[in-house]
Amino acid sequence: MVPANSDARERRDSSGGGTAATLNALLADPDLSTDLVCLVERVCQNELPWVVVSGAALTSWQQRDPAGWEKVSERLAANGISVVRI
């Protein structure tokens, strides 16, 4: 039986490494805030083509850590992972 999210994983893997491999560099970034590290870890663990984030969290990251949020959002987009704002 093939997992339901295997298509998304295969799309990301075909670009030269899995999501976890390409996002691990963010986890090693000492300048990244703890909450953004948790977001990246959640994305790696769940292996879904999206991540759900509250609007308050997004606004907070954009204000408190714009450089960190830019790094994370660009890397997520490069891996085909959409940020769903609720």
Secondary structure as UniProt FT lines:
FT   TURN            4..5
FT   HELIX           6..13
FT   TURN            14..16
FT   HELIX           19..27
FT   TURN            30..31
FT   HELIX           34..46
FT   STRAND          50..53
FT   HELIX           55..64
FT   HELIX           66..78
FT   TURN            79..80
FT   STRAND          82..85
//
